[in-house]
Structure formats: structure tokens, C-alpha cells
Amino acid sequence: MNDNLFKKGNPGKPKGCKNKITVDLREKVTDFINKNWTDVQSDFEALEPKDRLLFLEKLMNYSIPKLAAINNSIAFENLTDEQLDEIINRLKN
């Protein structure tokens, strides 16, 4: 049996080469965000404190490398609006 038939990977595509569709989609999403940033900022400011914090948390997944899994987590639902505002202000600064 020929072992070459069962090699992993795509022999026509270099390792680490990004998929054209993925690259195009990321560019379009980035362009969309850049063109609508003023609206995004206004919508963010109109959110309740808890929702603003959740929004920031989701954004951080794309900008801050994740640390190793940690069992300690903050129960955001147990915080007051003032505490959430304080966390948001600290994250902004």
C-alpha cells in the first residue's frame, strides 16, 4: 500500500497559508467596523452597565491573549451597577 495516499494536510497549499475566504471576510468585517465606529460607540454608551461589561469582555477575546484556564471568576450578576461602572471605567483607562 502506498503511504503517500494517507498523508495529512493539503499538498497544494503551504502550511500556515491563510484561507482566501477567511482573509476577505476579516477585511470586510474590519472595514465595516471602521466605517461604523461612531455608531458602535454610541450604541455602547447606551447599554446598561452589565451589557457594556459583557461587550468589552467579548472584544477582549480578540485583542488580549487568553491566560491559562483559571477557576476564579467574577460573578458579574452579583455586582451592583456602580461596581460594574467602576470596572468598565478601569478597563477603558
Secondary structure, DSSP 8 states (H G I E B T S, - for coil): --GGGG--S-TTS-TT---HHHHHHHHHHHHHHHHTHHHHHHHHHHS-HHHHHHHHHHHHHHHS---S--S----GGGS-HHHHHHHHHHHH-
